[in-house]
Amino acid sequence: MLAIQAARAGGPEVLEVVDIPVPTPGPGQILLRQEAIGLNFIDTYFRSGLYPAKFPVVLGQEGAGVVEAIGEGVTRFQVGDRAGFGLGGMGSYAEALLLREDKAVKLPDGIDARTAAAALLKGMTAEFLIRRCFPIAAGDAVLIHAAAGGVGLILSQWAHSLGALVIGTTSSDAKAALAKANGCDHVIRYDQGDFAPQVRELTDGAGVRVVYDGVGKTTLEGSLSSLARRGMLVTFGNASGPAPAVEPLRLSRGGSLFLTRPTLADYVTTAEELDDSAGAVFAQILSGAVKIEIGAEFALKDARAAHEALEARQTTGSTLLIP
């Protein structure tokens, strides 16, 4: 079967098309024949070597399709079930892959494979950020960086549905328009100057209760400067590079601020947590509160071009690879 492998750490040029055998599920595993695969920034972190991986490696952590075979002892799935995953370990850049049954979820009626592959990892990231890491409430002012990206669009819509004042940042007029159409009350072009003073102006000088920052290096200081007293900076991604170290006294001077660097894996540690998180995402989609924007689709064999577009910030919403 066709798969995309990173031969070594590096740029998109290290991605190569390979032919690998279709695996056989062992105890507790399912074989998922994929219909759509999610592309995520975390894939570029593993490819580049920012996150550790054993090369050569088939990248990818998100996808959806149909269960083609099950291993001994599997109880959560039967052959023919529609299933998806958003944090199943590496290997989704392939026509089929093995998953532990407790790392996959059944797709409800009304959620097709493309939607699931575009929504699960990003949606569960938004879910734990907005419901469990820093739960927001009606009237809260929040700042969401990269608001036109895959996670950003979901976060913005979800926060808006909860009654928050949503301020988003983007890097182009087209992305700003997309963010405004998907829950942002205000949008700031962070490529056109310091965004923190604009956040203060939009909040009558108070600042925001929380910043959800998936950009990292280039936005960290401005994010801290945008927070209200006792506000929290949730830095969850490295799109511009890893965020720099922060002196504890910087948090004190900013108004007794909080800083956390969470990962999705620590919020879906059991099958029950996984089902609850995915279920909340599906509920938001099915209710119409969150719409999943699929900005682009690439053939699986063209994964290199997809990575190039993602890192050049030429994508909006979710990007899919289609086997």
RODOPA-672938 format. One line per 5 residues: number of its first residue (from 1); their letters; for each residue x, y, z of C-alpha. Coordinates in nm, 3 decimals. Layout:
<recs>
NUM> a> X/Y/Z | ...
</recs>
This chain:
<recs>
1> mlaiq> 0.000/0.000/0.000 | 0.106/0.360/-0.056 | 0.251/0.554/0.237 | 0.451/0.873/0.291 | 0.772/0.835/0.489
6> aarag> 1.015/1.089/0.628 | 1.354/0.938/0.551 | 1.537/1.163/0.798 | 1.485/1.486/0.990 | 1.457/1.790/0.767
11> gpevl> 1.231/1.999/0.547 | 0.946/1.882/0.322 | 1.206/1.742/0.079 | 1.267/1.444/0.313 | 0.916/1.311/0.247
16> evvdi> 0.909/1.019/0.004 | 0.645/0.789/-0.141 | 0.697/0.427/-0.038 | 0.517/0.097/-0.084 | 0.473/-0.094/0.243
21> pvptp> 0.281/-0.413/0.328 | -0.071/-0.392/0.466 | -0.032/-0.480/0.836 | -0.227/-0.743/1.026 | -0.395/-0.638/1.352
26> gpgqi> -0.268/-0.796/1.671 | -0.451/-0.827/2.003 | -0.645/-0.511/2.085 | -0.578/-0.354/1.744 | -0.794/-0.256/1.447
31> llrqe> -0.695/-0.212/1.083 | -0.845/0.110/0.949 | -0.874/0.156/0.572 | -0.851/0.533/0.543 | -1.074/0.761/0.339
36> aigln> -0.923/1.090/0.457 | -0.613/1.193/0.655 | -0.569/1.511/0.858 | -0.263/1.731/0.810 | -0.143/1.905/1.126
41> fidty> 0.142/2.134/1.229 | 0.258/1.869/1.475 | 0.345/1.653/1.172 | 0.604/1.912/1.069 | 0.753/1.910/1.421
46> frsgl> 0.821/1.536/1.396 | 0.945/1.568/1.037 | 1.188/1.848/1.123 | 1.325/1.678/1.432 | 1.182/1.936/1.675
51> ypakf> 0.992/1.647/1.833 | 1.179/1.316/1.859 | 1.106/1.039/1.608 | 1.284/0.725/1.495 | 1.362/0.764/1.125
56> pvvlg> 1.255/0.655/0.873 | 0.899/0.715/0.993 | 0.551/0.730/0.842 | 0.410/1.060/0.970 | 0.059/1.161/1.071
61> qegag> -0.172/1.128/1.370 | -0.523/1.187/1.236 | -0.756/1.015/0.994 | -1.087/0.840/0.937 | -1.225/0.551/0.739
66> vveai> -1.368/0.202/0.775 | -1.254/-0.080/1.003 | -1.127/-0.354/0.771 | -1.007/-0.610/1.028 | -0.989/-0.651/1.405
71> gegvt> -0.745/-0.830/1.632 | -0.811/-1.070/1.914 | -0.999/-0.925/2.209 | -1.129/-0.612/2.035 | -1.465/-0.506/2.179
76> rfqvg> -1.506/-0.139/2.078 | -1.531/-0.206/1.703 | -1.655/-0.452/1.444 | -1.550/-0.492/1.081 | -1.736/-0.234/0.875
81> dragf> -1.762/0.030/1.149 | -1.682/0.386/1.054 | -1.406/0.515/1.280 | -1.167/0.802/1.325 | -0.872/0.899/1.539
86> glggm> -0.691/1.215/1.639 | -0.400/1.095/1.846 | -0.336/0.733/1.758 | 0.041/0.742/1.732 | 0.240/0.793/1.413
91> gsyae> 0.150/0.637/1.082 | -0.160/0.799/0.935 | 0.008/0.903/0.607 | -0.087/0.567/0.457 | -0.378/0.400/0.285
96> alllr> -0.437/0.188/0.597 | -0.291/0.164/0.945 | -0.311/-0.024/1.271 | -0.460/0.145/1.576 | -0.512/0.039/1.933
101> edkav> -0.887/0.017/1.976 | -0.877/0.259/2.271 | -0.722/0.527/2.046 | -1.009/0.535/1.795 | -1.371/0.649/1.815
106> klpdg> -1.683/0.552/1.625 | -1.821/0.816/1.391 | -2.183/0.911/1.460 | -2.445/0.952/1.190 | -2.400/1.292/1.027
111> idart> -2.020/1.294/1.053 | -1.848/1.174/0.735 | -1.486/1.065/0.706 | -1.363/1.394/0.562 | -1.521/1.594/0.842
116> aaaal> -1.383/1.357/1.105 | -1.031/1.365/0.961 | -1.046/1.744/0.947 | -1.190/1.783/1.295 | -1.073/1.521/1.543
121> lkgmt> -0.721/1.624/1.641 | -0.790/1.995/1.599 | -1.135/1.971/1.754 | -1.020/1.773/2.057 | -0.738/2.023/2.099
126> aefli> -0.996/2.303/2.100 | -1.216/2.102/2.338 | -0.956/2.051/2.609 | -0.829/2.408/2.575 | -1.170/2.570/2.606
131> rrcfp> -1.349/2.327/2.840 | -1.078/2.190/3.067 | -0.745/2.376/3.045 | -0.900/2.721/3.089 | -1.280/2.694/3.088
136> iaagd> -1.427/3.015/2.950 | -1.764/3.162/3.035 | -2.005/3.413/2.885 | -1.858/3.760/2.890 | -1.494/3.651/2.904
141> avlih> -1.258/3.829/2.666 | -1.027/3.582/2.490 | -0.744/3.617/2.239 | -0.692/3.341/1.980 | -0.383/3.348/1.762
146> aaagg> -0.388/3.210/1.407 | -0.765/3.239/1.421 | -0.805/3.131/1.057 | -0.612/2.808/1.107 | -0.759/2.466/1.174
151> vglil> -0.759/2.489/1.554 | -0.820/2.864/1.551 | -1.143/2.844/1.353 | -1.285/2.579/1.583 | -1.174/2.765/1.897
156> sqwah> -1.323/3.092/1.773 | -1.661/2.940/1.690 | -1.675/2.742/2.014 | -1.581/3.044/2.227 | -1.837/3.257/2.044
161> slgal> -2.109/2.998/2.110 | -2.030/3.026/2.483 | -2.080/3.402/2.477 | -1.717/3.512/2.496 | -1.576/3.827/2.337
166> vigtt> -1.343/3.673/2.079 | -1.039/3.859/1.948 | -0.845/3.679/1.677 | -0.513/3.743/1.508 | -0.429/3.658/1.147
171> ssdak> -0.164/3.740/0.888 | -0.370/3.851/0.585 | -0.691/4.027/0.492 | -0.836/3.707/0.348 | -0.767/3.519/0.671
176> aalak> -0.911/3.807/0.871 | -1.235/3.787/0.674 | -1.252/3.411/0.733 | -1.195/3.457/1.106 | -1.466/3.725/1.125
181> angcd> -1.708/3.488/0.954 | -1.630/3.217/1.208 | -1.683/3.367/1.550 | -1.427/3.645/1.591 | -1.575/3.975/1.710
186> hviry> -1.251/4.155/1.629 | -0.951/4.057/1.416 | -0.599/4.200/1.442 | -0.328/4.165/1.177 | -0.032/4.062/1.392
191> dqgdf> 0.204/4.099/1.096 | 0.138/4.473/1.092 | 0.271/4.569/1.433 | 0.234/4.506/1.803 | -0.103/4.345/1.872
196> apqvr> -0.100/4.387/2.252 | -0.194/4.759/2.254 | -0.483/4.684/2.019 | -0.604/4.408/2.251 | -0.594/4.655/2.541
201> eltdg> -0.790/4.910/2.340 | -1.057/4.654/2.247 | -1.098/4.555/2.613 | -1.106/4.909/2.756 | -0.756/4.861/2.896
206> agvrv> -0.835/4.547/3.095 | -0.680/4.283/2.871 | -0.811/3.932/2.808 | -0.867/3.652/3.060 | -0.692/3.394/2.842
211> vydgv> -0.471/3.378/2.533 | -0.474/3.057/2.328 | -0.141/3.072/2.147 | -0.045/2.809/1.892 | 0.216/3.032/1.724
216> gkttl> 0.488/3.026/1.990 | 0.812/3.214/1.947 | 0.697/3.535/1.777 | 0.383/3.594/1.983 | 0.481/3.498/2.339
221> egsls> 0.574/3.841/2.476 | 0.278/4.010/2.312 | 0.049/3.741/2.448 | 0.171/3.802/2.803 | 0.122/4.176/2.753
226> slarr> -0.237/4.119/2.640 | -0.349/3.944/2.959 | -0.568/4.087/3.231 | -0.465/4.058/3.595 | -0.451/3.687/3.691
231> gmlvt> -0.498/3.593/3.325 | -0.360/3.276/3.170 | -0.142/3.224/2.865 | -0.202/2.881/2.715 | 0.081/2.819/2.469
236> fgnas> 0.002/2.498/2.283 | 0.193/2.515/1.954 | 0.515/2.622/1.783 | 0.414/2.744/1.437 | 0.682/3.014/1.446
241> gpapa> 0.926/2.808/1.653 | 0.941/2.705/2.020 | 0.842/2.977/2.265 | 1.136/3.123/2.463 | 1.187/3.078/2.836
246> veplr> 0.992/3.306/3.070 | 1.127/3.443/3.397 | 0.880/3.383/3.683 | 0.902/3.751/3.781 | 0.771/3.841/3.433
251> lsrgg> 0.445/3.672/3.535 | 0.441/3.865/3.862 | 0.501/4.199/3.694 | 0.226/4.129/3.443 | -0.035/4.095/3.715
256> slflt> 0.012/3.753/3.879 | -0.025/3.577/3.547 | -0.045/3.204/3.477 | 0.143/3.021/3.202 | 0.086/2.663/3.088
261> rptla> 0.216/2.450/2.801 | -0.036/2.162/2.766 | -0.062/1.879/2.515 | -0.368/1.691/2.400 | -0.217/1.356/2.498
266> dyvtt> -0.239/1.448/2.866 | -0.611/1.523/2.834 | -0.717/1.201/2.656 | -0.529/0.946/2.863 | -0.812/0.689/2.876
271> aeeld> -1.075/0.561/2.633 | -1.337/0.736/2.846 | -1.162/1.072/2.817 | -1.117/1.016/2.443 | -1.485/0.934/2.391
276> dsaga> -1.591/1.235/2.600 | -1.363/1.476/2.411 | -1.454/1.346/2.064 | -1.821/1.334/2.163 | -1.813/1.700/2.263
281> vfaqi> -1.654/1.790/1.928 | -1.913/1.592/1.732 | -2.193/1.752/1.934 | -2.068/2.101/1.848 | -2.054/2.010/1.478
286> lsgav> -2.394/1.841/1.469 | -2.557/2.133/1.653 | -2.421/2.378/1.397 | -2.226/2.575/1.660 | -1.900/2.473/1.492
291> kieig> -1.856/2.434/1.118 | -1.544/2.258/0.990 | -1.362/2.452/0.722 | -1.168/2.228/0.484 | -0.943/2.474/0.309
296> aefal> -0.755/2.235/0.081 | -0.721/1.871/-0.018 | -0.408/1.704/-0.157 | -0.360/1.353/-0.287 | -0.166/1.148/-0.031
301> kdara> 0.123/1.116/-0.277 | 0.150/1.497/-0.276 | 0.213/1.525/0.099 | 0.535/1.719/0.036 | 0.342/1.997/-0.141
306> aheal> 0.091/1.999/0.145 | 0.371/2.045/0.400 | 0.520/2.327/0.193 | 0.185/2.506/0.179 | 0.124/2.459/0.552
311> earqt> 0.464/2.595/0.657 | 0.433/2.888/0.416 | 0.105/2.978/0.589 | -0.080/2.942/0.261 | -0.352/2.725/0.415
316> tgstl> -0.670/2.811/0.604 | -0.887/2.583/0.811 | -0.811/2.213/0.789 | -0.607/2.048/0.515 | -0.667/1.686/0.411
321> lip> -0.462/1.420/0.237 | -0.678/1.184/0.033 | -0.550/0.827/-0.025
</recs>
